[in-house]
């Protein structure tokens, strides 16, 4: 665990935190809270020596991948294999920069 004097780089807003999955909140506080985001670190060739995203693993199989053009952006949707749960699939949204 980080020292109390260590800088917090990636806080989670308390109002938003209560809406997140508890497992993700634990992961975030353990692995990301005291770690600067990639865009906050001066670029160096050594940057490529570590995974871009903490906790990454081999890709999981998916049922389908579909691209959609929205009015101001493009999205790619990965849908798991099998039938959706009664409450629907959980959603993970990853925003990143790209082409203009």
Secondary structure, DSSP 8 states (H G I E B T S, - for coil): ---TTS--SS---HHHHTTS-HHHHHHHHHHTTTS--GGGS---GGGGGS-SSTT--S----SEEEEEE-SS-EEEEEE-SS---TT-------------
